[in-house]
Amino acid sequence: PEDTVYRRTRHQKMLLLVQMGRGQENIDTAMDCVAANPEEPENWVLLIAACQYAARWKDAYDWFEKAVMKFPEKAELYIYGGDICKKLGRFEDALRYWDQALQAENNFYDVMHAKAVYYEEIGDFESAWRHWSAIAKRLRRDGYDIEAAAQEKHAQSCYERINCS
């Protein structure tokens, strides 16, 4: 859909600006958007993303808390909340927010991926294997065979590590 392309383009521009050392510009622009239209949840998502891309994790969390109070049904906010909490070392909160995102919208590959990576990082290879396998199954179901093959490799690697433990 057209709005998805526009949205991805905005995020790519933000990432480019961060790489150019202009992360504060992203934050300023996003804050202007929130101020101009505070009832648009996407503006809040972009502000949180801008803080996250600039590695301003505490600011990102503060904006996340405000946004989720305003838009508790916006599943994407919980993805960012989980990612931010993971970075802040608040792992139980990260899992809780990711689970909330999945409850609201169960096709978020990003959440499933974040959880798989987390489980792999902490050495819970059985949980990681289950998540990688579920991602691959959904990708195949949705016609993304190439992407599914990559996730199946991750799953196989975790499976082998389960059997070696």
Contacts in CASP RR format, 6 or more apart in sequence:
PFRMAT RR
TARGET T0000
AUTHOR 0000-0000-0000
METHOD contacts of the structure
MODEL  1
PEDTVYRRTRHQKMLLLVQMGRGQENIDTAMDCVAANPEEPENWVLLIAA
CQYAARWKDAYDWFEKAVMKFPEKAELYIYGGDICKKLGRFEDALRYWDQ
ALQAENNFYDVMHAKAVYYEEIGDFESAWRHWSAIAKRLRRDGYDIEAAA
QEKHAQSCYERINCS
7 42 0 8 1.000
10 46 0 8 1.000
11 46 0 8 1.000
11 49 0 8 1.000
14 23 0 8 1.000
14 26 0 8 1.000
14 46 0 8 1.000
14 49 0 8 1.000
14 50 0 8 1.000
14 53 0 8 1.000
15 53 0 8 1.000
17 23 0 8 1.000
17 25 0 8 1.000
17 26 0 8 1.000
18 26 0 8 1.000
18 53 0 8 1.000
18 54 0 8 1.000
23 50 0 8 1.000
23 53 0 8 1.000
23 54 0 8 1.000
24 54 0 8 1.000
26 50 0 8 1.000
26 53 0 8 1.000
26 54 0 8 1.000
27 47 0 8 1.000
27 50 0 8 1.000
27 51 0 8 1.000
27 54 0 8 1.000
27 56 0 8 1.000
27 59 0 8 1.000
29 50 0 8 1.000
30 43 0 8 1.000
30 46 0 8 1.000
30 47 0 8 1.000
30 49 0 8 1.000
30 50 0 8 1.000
31 47 0 8 1.000
33 40 0 8 1.000
33 43 0 8 1.000
33 46 0 8 1.000
33 47 0 8 1.000
34 43 0 8 1.000
34 44 0 8 1.000
34 47 0 8 1.000
36 43 0 8 1.000
37 43 0 8 1.000
38 44 0 8 1.000
38 70 0 8 1.000
41 67 0 8 1.000
41 70 0 8 1.000
41 71 0 8 1.000
41 74 0 8 1.000
41 76 0 8 1.000
41 77 0 8 1.000
44 63 0 8 1.000
44 66 0 8 1.000
44 67 0 8 1.000
44 70 0 8 1.000
44 71 0 8 1.000
44 74 0 8 1.000
44 77 0 8 1.000
45 67 0 8 1.000
45 74 0 8 1.000
45 76 0 8 1.000
45 77 0 8 1.000
45 80 0 8 1.000
47 63 0 8 1.000
47 67 0 8 1.000
48 60 0 8 1.000
48 63 0 8 1.000
48 64 0 8 1.000
48 67 0 8 1.000
48 77 0 8 1.000
48 80 0 8 1.000
48 81 0 8 1.000
48 84 0 8 1.000
49 80 0 8 1.000
51 57 0 8 1.000
51 59 0 8 1.000
51 60 0 8 1.000
51 63 0 8 1.000
52 60 0 8 1.000
52 80 0 8 1.000
52 83 0 8 1.000
52 84 0 8 1.000
57 84 0 8 1.000
57 87 0 8 1.000
57 88 0 8 1.000
58 88 0 8 1.000
60 80 0 8 1.000
60 84 0 8 1.000
61 81 0 8 1.000
61 84 0 8 1.000
61 85 0 8 1.000
61 88 0 8 1.000
64 77 0 8 1.000
64 80 0 8 1.000
64 81 0 8 1.000
64 84 0 8 1.000
67 74 0 8 1.000
67 77 0 8 1.000
68 74 0 8 1.000
68 77 0 8 1.000
68 78 0 8 1.000
68 81 0 8 1.000
71 77 0 8 1.000
73 104 0 8 1.000
75 100 0 8 1.000
75 101 0 8 1.000
75 104 0 8 1.000
75 105 0 8 1.000
75 108 0 8 1.000
76 101 0 8 1.000
76 105 0 8 1.000
76 108 0 8 1.000
77 101 0 8 1.000
78 97 0 8 1.000
78 98 0 8 1.000
78 100 0 8 1.000
78 101 0 8 1.000
78 104 0 8 1.000
78 111 0 8 1.000
79 97 0 8 1.000
79 98 0 8 1.000
79 101 0 8 1.000
79 108 0 8 1.000
79 110 0 8 1.000
79 111 0 8 1.000
79 114 0 8 1.000
81 93 0 8 1.000
81 94 0 8 1.000
81 97 0 8 1.000
82 93 0 8 1.000
82 94 0 8 1.000
82 95 0 8 1.000
82 96 0 8 1.000
82 97 0 8 1.000
82 98 0 8 1.000
82 101 0 8 1.000
82 114 0 8 1.000
83 94 0 8 1.000
83 114 0 8 1.000
84 94 0 8 1.000
85 91 0 8 1.000
85 93 0 8 1.000
85 94 0 8 1.000
85 97 0 8 1.000
86 94 0 8 1.000
86 114 0 8 1.000
86 118 0 8 1.000
91 118 0 8 1.000
91 122 0 8 1.000
94 114 0 8 1.000
94 118 0 8 1.000
95 115 0 8 1.000
95 118 0 8 1.000
98 111 0 8 1.000
98 114 0 8 1.000
98 115 0 8 1.000
101 108 0 8 1.000
101 111 0 8 1.000
102 108 0 8 1.000
102 111 0 8 1.000
102 112 0 8 1.000
107 138 0 8 1.000
109 135 0 8 1.000
109 138 0 8 1.000
109 139 0 8 1.000
112 131 0 8 1.000
112 134 0 8 1.000
112 135 0 8 1.000
112 138 0 8 1.000
113 131 0 8 1.000
113 135 0 8 1.000
115 127 0 8 1.000
115 131 0 8 1.000
116 128 0 8 1.000
116 131 0 8 1.000
116 132 0 8 1.000
116 135 0 8 1.000
116 154 0 8 1.000
117 128 0 8 1.000
119 125 0 8 1.000
119 127 0 8 1.000
119 128 0 8 1.000
119 131 0 8 1.000
120 128 0 8 1.000
120 154 0 8 1.000
120 158 0 8 1.000
123 161 0 8 1.000
125 158 0 8 1.000
125 159 0 8 1.000
125 161 0 8 1.000
125 162 0 8 1.000
125 165 0 8 1.000
126 158 0 8 1.000
126 162 0 8 1.000
128 154 0 8 1.000
128 158 0 8 1.000
129 155 0 8 1.000
129 158 0 8 1.000
129 159 0 8 1.000
129 162 0 8 1.000
132 151 0 8 1.000
132 152 0 8 1.000
132 154 0 8 1.000
132 155 0 8 1.000
132 158 0 8 1.000
133 151 0 8 1.000
133 152 0 8 1.000
133 155 0 8 1.000
135 148 0 8 1.000
135 151 0 8 1.000
136 148 0 8 1.000
136 149 0 8 1.000
136 151 0 8 1.000
136 152 0 8 1.000
136 155 0 8 1.000
137 148 0 8 1.000
139 145 0 8 1.000
139 147 0 8 1.000
139 148 0 8 1.000
139 151 0 8 1.000
140 148 0 8 1.000
END
